[in-house]
């Protein structure tokens, strides 16, 4: 098991998948999580209690947990009554935050209970909302809404946080001390952008000596990234950051089963394709691998936004092994 410092930036299912695989190969893992979630259980708790959104933090804690029964407890969602749709873990984190007036205390206590291997940190603790401006100046607010809206003819829209949020000192130091920084796959505009556009992230990624890796999405997002190739996804990641910081891009070369493929094409989602010529000219090194997990991701019926979540997922073991391999490599292109 490598002792390298590995930092994963993202939130939600993408980070969960990477962390689940990495914990089998690395002991020093830090997950930096976006704090703009406003959908489902997190959105309700944020609106009703004024807390920071716990959902993506919970998923990362569960991914790194070493207590199986408690891990299942934190993921348990109530299926009826006034708590329908809420997970126990979200309620636990929010309750501790209200009690102690500290989101950090809530994460620390949850980490102790779950016996987390590594650290889970909010990338910011400022309370902001994700906002999109199209070319006409029309303003759309809300991470969930933006992550699932129809962009129309607009591509690569302006994405900001209002009010602006600043990276925490702990998150900045984690990036600076990292040996490798991994930008997780996920909803490009609704999950990754709100983590990467936080003030201070660009500077930290520019200053770190870590190798910076992006794990590309498996499928396109209808009406947002239609026809995006792997290099287009990488380009957007660097646009959010504001600088060409990527050293490596890992992308999928596999095809899903016919059944899964039919389901996705019916919903307007297609496998992210790649252009070897374009990737060959990029400033980063691109690695294509069969990354599709055999078993699709399953979501409980109590999950209020399950219809917006992806079923197809990356193979956590394949990605983890490749990341560790990159860390041990002397090549950094």
N, C-alpha and C positions, 0 to 999 in steps of 0.2 A: 504493500500500500504506500503510495507516494505521500511525502510530507510537504509537498508544494502547497503554497497558498493559492487557492482557486476561488475566484469571485464570480458569481453568476448574477447578471443584471436582467430583470424582467418582472414577471408576475404571472400568477394564474397557472394554467395547465402546462404551459411551456417550461416554466421554471421547475414545476413539480416533477416533470418527466426527467429533466436533466439532473436535478438533485437526487432523485431516486436512484439513478445509475451511478452518479459520481461518488456517493457515500460508500459504495462497495470498493472503491479504488483510492479514495483520498480521505485524509483525516482532518485537514484544515480547509474547510469550505465555509464561505460566507455568501449568503444570499442577500442581494440588495433589491428591495421590492418597491414598485411604484405605489403611490399613495393617492391615486385619483379615482379609484373604483367607486361607482355610484349606482351599480345595478344589483338586483336581487337582495339577498340578506344584508350585504354590506351597505348598500344604498339606503335601506330602511333604517338600519342602526345609525348610520351617519346623519340622516335627516331627523330622526326622532330623539336621538341622545346627544348629538353633537360630537360624537367620537370620530377618531380616524378610522378609515375602512379596514376591518380586520381580515377580510376574506382571503386575499392573496398572501398575506402574512401567515394565516393559518395553513394554507396549502403548502407553503414552504416549510413550516415547522413540522407538519405531518410527514413530508417527504424525508426529512432528516431525523425523524423520531426513531428511537430504539425500543420503545415500549408498545408492542403490537396492539394490546387491548385498548390502551389509552389513545393510540393513534386512531383506532376505529371509533372511539367515543368522540374525539374531536371532529371527526368527519360526519358523525351522525346528524341527519336532518330530520326535524319534526315533520310529520306528515299530516297533522290535523291541528285544530285549535288556533289560538292566537299566535302561536309560535311557528305555524306552518311555514316551511321554506327556510327557517333559520337553522344553521348548524350549531351544535353545542359549542364547538370551538370558537365560533364568532361571538357567541353570547359570553363565554368565559373571558375572552380577551377584552371585550367591551366593558364587562362588569369590573374587571380589575382596573382598567383605565379610569372608570368613573370613581372607583373607591380610592385609588392612589393619586389620581390626577396626573398620571404618567403613563404614556403609551409604552415607553421603554420598560417600565416596571411590569406591565402586562405581558410583554414579549418575554422578558426574563423569567417570570414565574411559569409561563406556559412552556418555556424551554426546559426548565427544571422538571416539571411534571412529565413531559414527554421524553426526557433524557435525550435531548437533541444532540446530534453529532455535528458540531459546527456552530455557526451563528446565523441568525436571521435578523436583518436590520432594515428599517424603513430608509429609503434613499433620501427622504425629506420628512420632516414632521410639520411642515407648514400646511395649513388647510387651504388647498387650491382646487379649482375646477378646470378640467380640460376644455379648451375652446377651439373651435375650427372657424376659420374665415375663408370663404370661397373668393373667387376672382371678382365678384360683384360687391364684396364687402359684407355679405350676409353672414351673420354670426350664429353658430350652433354651439350650445354648451352641454357638457355631460359626456363622460367617458363611454358609458354604455351606448348612448345614442349615437355618438360619433363612430364608435367601433362597429356599428351595425347599420349605419345609414347608407342611402344611395347617394354617391358623390355626383351622379349625373355625368356631364361631360368634363367635370373638373378632375384633374389628376394632380397628385402631389400638392395638396392644399396646405395652407399656413396653419400650423398647430402651435398653440401657446398654452401656458398655465396662467390663470387669472385668479387672484393676484400671483405674481411671480413667486416661485418657491426656490429655496436654497438648499443645496446638499448639506446633510448633517456632517459634522466633523468626523464621526465614526465611519460613515460611508466613504468619505474622502480618503481617510487613512487606510481603509481596507483596500481601495483601488491602488493607492500608492505603494502599499506593501505587497501587492499580489505578484505572483509569478505568472499567472495567466488569468485573463478576464474573459468570461464567456457571455456574450449577449444571446439570451435564450430565444427560441422561436416563440411566436405568439401573434396576437392581433397587432398588425403593424401600427395602426393609428390609435387603437384603444387600449393597448397594453404596453408596447415598447416605447412609443413616443413619449408618454407621460413620465417615463423613467429617464429617458435620454436627454430631454430638453430642460431638465432641472438645472438651475444655475449652479455652476461649479463642476458639473459632470464632464463637460468638454475639457476644462483645464486639468482635471485629475487624470483623464484618459490620455491627454497629451504629455503629462509629466511622468506617468508611470513607466517603468521599465518592463512591465508585463507584456507578454504576447496577447494580442486582442483577437478573439475568435467570434465569429457570428455563425450561429446554426440557423440556416434558412428554413422557412416554412415549407410544409409539404404540399399544401393546396392554396389556390388563389382565393381571395375574398370577393364574392360577387359585388359588382358595382363599385369596387374600390381598387382592387389590384388585378382586374381582368387583363390577361395577356402579359402580366409581369413575368419576366424571366428572373433567374437567380441573381444576375447582376443588377437588375432593377431593384430588387429587395435590398441588396447590399448598398446600393446608391442612396436609397431612402434612409437607411440606418445612419449613414454618414451625413446625410442632410440634416437629420435631427440633431446629431452631435455637433455639426458645424465644422467638421474637419475630417480628412481621409485618414482615419486611425486604424482601420482594419488590417490585420496581418494575414488572417486566414478566414476562409468561408467554407463551411461544411454544408453540402447539399445532397439531396436524395437522387438516386438513379434507379430506384425500384418502382414497380408498378403494384397497385393494390389488387385484391381479388376482383373478379368480374362483378360480384354482388356489391362490394363496396364502391367500385368505380361507377356502377349504374346509379347508386344512391347519391353519390356526389355530383355527377353530371346533371342529374335531375334537379338538384338544388342550385345549379349554376356554378359549382365549384369544380376546378380542374387541377390536375397535378401541376406543380410549378416546373416548367421546363427550363432547359439551360442551353446556352450557346457557347460551345467550347472555344470558338474563336474569340468571342468577347471576353470570356473568363481568362483566356490565355494572355490577353493584353492588359488585364487589370493589375493594379499595384499590389494586390493581395494574392496569396496562393489559394486556389480553390481545390477542394477535395470532394469528389463524388463517391458516395457509398450507398449501398442498399439500407435505407434507414427506417423503413416502415415496420412497426411492431406487428407481430402475428395476431395478437388479441386487440380488438378495438377498445377504446375507452368507453366505460359505462357510466351513465349519470343516473342518480336516483330520481324517482318520480316527484319527490318533494322539492327538487331543485327548480326554483321559479324561472331560471333563465337557461335551462338545459337545452332548449331548442336552438339557442344561439351558440352553444358550445360544440366544438369539433369532436368527432368520434375517432377519426383516424389519428394515429399518434406516432411519434418517433420511438424507435427502439432505444430505451435508455442505456442498455449495456453497450451497444455498438458505439453510440456517441461518447459515452464515458471513456471507453478504451481508446478512442481516437484522440480525445482531448488530452489524456494522459500521455499518449504517444507524441502529440505535438509538443507538450511540455518538455519531454526528454530529448526532442530534436534540437539540433543546433541551427536549423534552417529558419530564418525569419524574413520572409519576403513580403 
